[in-house]
């Protein structure tokens, strides 16, 4: 079985947009995470207007996950 996936430029752009929004949603400090309204706006808006979060997720010795 061979599967061939063809990714369009639009598909690549949407994938990048989803990844950036996901990085915002996993910010370590909950205050830095977007509200659901903001998430919807980010997903329906333009990729050009979307900023990368400052630090997507950087665990340290002081902030370990249980």
N, CA, C and O atoms as CSV, one atom per row, in Angstrom:
chain,resi,resn,atom,element,x,y,z
A,1,UNK,N,N,0.855,-1.179,0.000
A,1,UNK,CA,C,0.000,0.000,0.000
A,1,UNK,C,C,0.895,1.235,0.000
A,1,UNK,O,O,1.769,1.372,0.856
A,2,UNK,N,N,0.682,2.118,-0.944
A,2,UNK,CA,C,1.446,3.351,-1.049
A,2,UNK,C,C,0.474,4.521,-1.013
A,2,UNK,O,O,-0.455,4.606,-1.816
A,3,UNK,N,N,0.707,5.412,-0.071
A,3,UNK,CA,C,-0.120,6.612,0.029
A,3,UNK,C,C,0.696,7.806,-0.436
A,3,UNK,O,O,1.827,8.009,0.006
A,4,UNK,N,N,0.129,8.571,-1.306
A,4,UNK,CA,C,0.794,9.773,-1.784
A,4,UNK,C,C,-0.018,10.975,-1.329
A,4,UNK,O,O,-1.197,11.116,-1.656
A,5,UNK,N,N,0.635,11.827,-0.575
A,5,UNK,CA,C,-0.035,13.031,-0.100
A,5,UNK,C,C,0.542,14.234,-0.824
A,5,UNK,O,O,1.756,14.431,-0.866
A,6,UNK,N,N,-0.330,15.015,-1.379
A,6,UNK,CA,C,0.098,16.232,-2.054
A,6,UNK,C,C,-0.334,17.414,-1.198
A,6,UNK,O,O,-1.521,17.610,-0.940
A,7,UNK,N,N,0.640,18.191,-0.765
A,7,UNK,CA,C,0.353,19.334,0.089
A,7,UNK,C,C,0.357,20.594,-0.760
A,7,UNK,O,O,1.339,20.914,-1.430
A,8,UNK,N,N,-0.751,21.291,-0.715
A,8,UNK,CA,C,-0.882,22.535,-1.474
A,8,UNK,C,C,-0.272,23.688,-0.676
A,8,UNK,O,O,-0.086,23.564,0.535
A,9,UNK,N,N,0.037,24.791,-1.324
A,9,UNK,CA,C,0.519,25.967,-0.580
A,9,UNK,C,C,-0.484,26.423,0.485
A,9,UNK,O,O,-0.090,26.857,1.567
A,10,UNK,N,N,-1.772,26.325,0.175
A,10,UNK,CA,C,-2.801,26.699,1.147
A,10,UNK,C,C,-2.770,25.755,2.346
A,10,UNK,O,O,-2.952,26.182,3.486
A,11,UNK,N,N,-2.538,24.474,2.082
A,11,UNK,CA,C,-2.445,23.489,3.161
A,11,UNK,C,C,-1.248,23.743,4.060
A,11,UNK,O,O,-1.335,23.594,5.279
A,12,UNK,N,N,-0.130,24.128,3.457
A,12,UNK,CA,C,1.067,24.452,4.243
A,12,UNK,C,C,0.818,25.675,5.118
A,12,UNK,O,O,1.230,25.710,6.278
A,13,UNK,N,N,0.144,26.675,4.561
A,13,UNK,CA,C,-0.149,27.895,5.315
A,13,UNK,C,C,-1.076,27.594,6.486
A,13,UNK,O,O,-0.862,28.097,7.588
A,14,UNK,N,N,-2.099,26.780,6.260
A,14,UNK,CA,C,-3.040,26.429,7.325
A,14,UNK,C,C,-2.337,25.612,8.409
A,14,UNK,O,O,-2.610,25.795,9.596
A,15,UNK,N,N,-1.443,24.719,8.014
A,15,UNK,CA,C,-0.690,23.921,8.982
A,15,UNK,C,C,0.171,24.818,9.862
A,15,UNK,O,O,0.229,24.630,11.077
A,16,UNK,N,N,0.838,25.790,9.254
A,16,UNK,CA,C,1.668,26.732,10.018
A,16,UNK,C,C,0.798,27.548,10.976
A,16,UNK,O,O,1.180,27.770,12.125
A,17,UNK,N,N,-0.354,27.988,10.511
A,17,UNK,CA,C,-1.275,28.764,11.338
A,17,UNK,C,C,-1.720,27.942,12.551
A,17,UNK,O,O,-1.722,28.446,13.674
A,18,UNK,N,N,-2.094,26.693,12.331
A,18,UNK,CA,C,-2.527,25.824,13.428
A,18,UNK,C,C,-1.400,25.596,14.428
A,18,UNK,O,O,-1.633,25.574,15.637
A,19,UNK,N,N,-0.181,25.428,13.927
A,19,UNK,CA,C,0.966,25.203,14.809
A,19,UNK,C,C,1.238,26.426,15.683
A,19,UNK,O,O,1.512,26.285,16.875
A,20,UNK,N,N,1.165,27.613,15.108
A,20,UNK,CA,C,1.411,28.837,15.882
A,20,UNK,C,C,0.337,29.020,16.955
A,20,UNK,O,O,0.650,29.370,18.093
A,21,UNK,N,N,-0.912,28.786,16.600
A,21,UNK,CA,C,-1.998,28.901,17.583
A,21,UNK,C,C,-1.795,27.867,18.693
A,21,UNK,O,O,-1.993,28.172,19.869
A,22,UNK,N,N,-1.409,26.667,18.328
A,22,UNK,CA,C,-1.156,25.630,19.334
A,22,UNK,C,C,-0.049,26.052,20.293
A,22,UNK,O,O,-0.151,25.819,21.497
A,23,UNK,N,N,1.011,26.674,19.768
A,23,UNK,CA,C,2.098,27.141,20.631
A,23,UNK,C,C,1.616,28.213,21.608
A,23,UNK,O,O,2.067,28.256,22.753
A,24,UNK,N,N,0.708,29.073,21.166
A,24,UNK,CA,C,0.133,30.064,22.082
A,24,UNK,C,C,-0.665,29.363,23.183
A,24,UNK,O,O,-0.636,29.784,24.339
A,25,UNK,N,N,-1.370,28.306,22.825
A,25,UNK,CA,C,-2.258,27.625,23.773
A,25,UNK,C,C,-1.518,26.799,24.818
A,25,UNK,O,O,-2.109,26.422,25.830
A,26,UNK,N,N,-0.236,26.510,24.596
A,26,UNK,CA,C,0.518,25.720,25.570
A,26,UNK,C,C,1.536,26.561,26.334
A,26,UNK,O,O,2.498,26.027,26.885
A,27,UNK,N,N,1.328,27.861,26.366
A,27,UNK,CA,C,2.222,28.716,27.142
A,27,UNK,C,C,2.231,28.241,28.594
A,27,UNK,O,O,1.192,27.885,29.151
A,28,UNK,N,N,3.426,28.240,29.200
A,28,UNK,CA,C,3.565,27.729,30.566
A,28,UNK,C,C,2.695,28.519,31.543
A,28,UNK,O,O,2.018,27.929,32.385
A,29,UNK,N,N,2.710,29.832,31.438
A,29,UNK,CA,C,1.916,30.681,32.319
A,29,UNK,C,C,0.515,30.828,31.722
A,29,UNK,O,O,0.374,31.341,30.612
A,30,UNK,N,N,-0.518,30.389,32.437
A,30,UNK,CA,C,-1.880,30.469,31.897
A,30,UNK,C,C,-2.302,31.875,31.484
A,30,UNK,O,O,-3.127,32.026,30.583
A,31,UNK,N,N,-1.754,32.906,32.125
A,31,UNK,CA,C,-2.106,34.284,31.768
A,31,UNK,C,C,-1.627,34.654,30.368
A,31,UNK,O,O,-2.143,35.593,29.761
A,32,UNK,N,N,-0.647,33.922,29.856
A,32,UNK,CA,C,-0.127,34.196,28.515
A,32,UNK,C,C,-0.881,33.439,27.422
A,32,UNK,O,O,-0.633,33.647,26.234
A,33,UNK,N,N,-1.796,32.566,27.825
A,33,UNK,CA,C,-2.576,31.797,26.846
A,33,UNK,C,C,-3.748,32.642,26.348
A,33,UNK,O,O,-4.323,33.417,27.113
A,34,UNK,N,N,-4.102,32.498,25.076
A,34,UNK,CA,C,-5.222,33.286,24.545
A,34,UNK,C,C,-6.572,32.748,25.014
A,34,UNK,O,O,-6.718,31.565,25.321
A,35,UNK,N,N,-7.545,33.641,25.060
A,35,UNK,CA,C,-8.922,33.219,25.351
A,35,UNK,C,C,-9.442,32.449,24.140
A,35,UNK,O,O,-8.847,32.498,23.063
A,36,UNK,N,N,-10.538,31.751,24.319
A,36,UNK,CA,C,-11.110,31.002,23.194
A,36,UNK,C,C,-11.571,31.947,22.087
A,36,UNK,O,O,-11.486,31.606,20.907
A,37,UNK,N,N,-12.054,33.120,22.455
A,37,UNK,CA,C,-12.439,34.109,21.443
A,37,UNK,C,C,-11.232,34.503,20.610
A,37,UNK,O,O,-11.312,34.599,19.385
A,38,UNK,N,N,-10.112,34.731,21.287
A,38,UNK,CA,C,-8.876,35.097,20.579
A,38,UNK,C,C,-8.401,33.934,19.702
A,38,UNK,O,O,-7.931,34.157,18.586
A,39,UNK,N,N,-8.518,32.703,20.194
A,39,UNK,CA,C,-8.120,31.527,19.405
A,39,UNK,C,C,-8.936,31.462,18.119
A,39,UNK,O,O,-8.387,31.233,17.042
A,40,UNK,N,N,-10.236,31.663,18.232
A,40,UNK,CA,C,-11.095,31.647,17.038
A,40,UNK,C,C,-10.657,32.738,16.068
A,40,UNK,O,O,-10.572,32.502,14.863
A,41,UNK,N,N,-10.378,33.931,16.588
A,41,UNK,CA,C,-9.913,35.023,15.724
A,41,UNK,C,C,-8.582,34.684,15.066
A,41,UNK,O,O,-8.364,35.002,13.897
A,42,UNK,N,N,-7.696,34.043,15.812
A,42,UNK,CA,C,-6.395,33.655,15.264
A,42,UNK,C,C,-6.560,32.612,14.152
A,42,UNK,O,O,-5.849,32.646,13.148
A,43,UNK,N,N,-7.497,31.697,14.343
A,43,UNK,CA,C,-7.699,30.631,13.354
A,43,UNK,C,C,-8.436,31.112,12.110
A,43,UNK,O,O,-8.272,30.540,11.032
A,44,UNK,N,N,-9.238,32.149,12.249
A,44,UNK,CA,C,-9.997,32.637,11.098
A,44,UNK,C,C,-9.336,33.831,10.428
A,44,UNK,O,O,-9.761,34.270,9.360
A,45,UNK,N,N,-8.293,34.351,11.066
A,45,UNK,CA,C,-7.595,35.505,10.510
A,45,UNK,C,C,-6.482,35.105,9.556
A,45,UNK,O,O,-6.357,33.949,9.152
A,46,UNK,N,N,-5.692,36.086,9.215
A,46,UNK,CA,C,-4.598,35.909,8.268
A,46,UNK,C,C,-3.333,35.448,8.980
A,46,UNK,O,O,-3.047,35.874,10.099
A,47,UNK,N,N,-2.583,34.577,8.323
A,47,UNK,CA,C,-1.316,34.102,8.868
A,47,UNK,C,C,-0.331,35.254,9.026
A,47,UNK,O,O,0.481,35.249,9.952
A,48,UNK,N,N,-0.390,36.230,8.146
A,48,UNK,CA,C,0.532,37.362,8.200
A,48,UNK,C,C,0.355,38.175,9.487
A,48,UNK,O,O,1.307,38.798,9.956
A,49,UNK,N,N,-0.838,38.175,10.052
A,49,UNK,CA,C,-1.107,38.933,11.273
A,49,UNK,C,C,-0.810,38.138,12.543
A,49,UNK,O,O,-0.916,38.671,13.648
A,50,UNK,N,N,-0.443,36.878,12.391
A,50,UNK,CA,C,-0.231,35.992,13.532
A,50,UNK,C,C,1.223,36.059,13.992
A,50,UNK,O,O,2.143,35.843,13.203
A,51,UNK,N,N,1.421,36.357,15.265
A,51,UNK,CA,C,2.766,36.456,15.835
A,51,UNK,C,C,3.139,35.158,16.548
A,51,UNK,O,O,2.287,34.496,17.141
A,52,UNK,N,N,4.414,34.807,16.482
A,52,UNK,CA,C,4.907,33.666,17.249
A,52,UNK,C,C,4.932,34.064,18.722
A,52,UNK,O,O,5.246,35.208,19.049
A,53,UNK,N,N,4.602,33.124,19.617
A,53,UNK,CA,C,4.683,33.445,21.041
A,53,UNK,C,C,6.144,33.627,21.455
A,53,UNK,O,O,7.041,33.092,20.804
A,54,UNK,N,N,6.391,34.382,22.540
A,54,UNK,CA,C,7.769,34.644,22.945
A,54,UNK,C,C,8.531,33.381,23.319
A,54,UNK,O,O,9.665,33.191,22.878
A,55,UNK,N,N,7.936,32.529,24.114
A,55,UNK,CA,C,8.550,31.260,24.507
A,55,UNK,C,C,7.443,30.218,24.485
A,55,UNK,O,O,6.661,30.140,25.432
A,56,UNK,N,N,7.357,29.422,23.436
A,56,UNK,CA,C,6.257,28.469,23.319
A,56,UNK,C,C,6.108,27.553,24.528
A,56,UNK,O,O,5.012,27.421,25.073
A,57,UNK,N,N,7.186,26.926,24.949
A,57,UNK,CA,C,7.111,26.032,26.104
A,57,UNK,C,C,8.525,25.679,26.498
A,57,UNK,O,O,9.209,24.943,25.787
A,58,UNK,N,N,8.964,26.197,27.623
A,58,UNK,CA,C,10.322,25.928,28.075
A,58,UNK,C,C,10.270,25.512,29.538
A,58,UNK,O,O,10.332,26.358,30.430
A,59,UNK,N,N,10.157,24.206,29.789
A,59,UNK,CA,C,10.147,23.770,31.185
A,59,UNK,C,C,11.538,23.933,31.791
A,59,UNK,O,O,12.545,23.841,31.089
A,60,UNK,N,N,11.584,24.171,33.076
A,60,UNK,CA,C,12.860,24.286,33.769
A,60,UNK,C,C,12.802,23.429,35.021
A,60,UNK,O,O,11.786,22.797,35.309
A,61,UNK,N,N,13.890,23.415,35.754
A,61,UNK,CA,C,13.930,22.648,36.998
A,61,UNK,C,C,12.872,23.144,37.985
A,61,UNK,O,O,12.313,22.351,38.743
A,62,UNK,N,N,12.595,24.445,37.978
A,62,UNK,CA,C,11.614,25.016,38.901
A,62,UNK,C,C,10.174,24.784,38.465
A,62,UNK,O,O,9.256,24.938,39.271
A,63,UNK,N,N,9.963,24.420,37.219
A,63,UNK,CA,C,8.609,24.244,36.682
A,63,UNK,C,C,8.482,22.883,36.019
A,63,UNK,O,O,8.269,22.799,34.810
A,64,UNK,N,N,8.608,21.847,36.779
A,64,UNK,CA,C,8.498,20.504,36.221
A,64,UNK,C,C,7.044,20.069,36.192
A,64,UNK,O,O,6.253,20.406,37.073
A,65,UNK,N,N,6.716,19.319,35.165
A,65,UNK,CA,C,5.367,18.759,35.078
A,65,UNK,C,C,5.289,17.591,36.062
A,65,UNK,O,O,6.261,16.852,36.222
A,66,UNK,N,N,4.149,17.420,36.719
A,66,UNK,CA,C,4.018,16.302,37.680
A,66,UNK,C,C,4.036,14.961,36.986
A,66,UNK,O,O,3.937,13.924,37.643
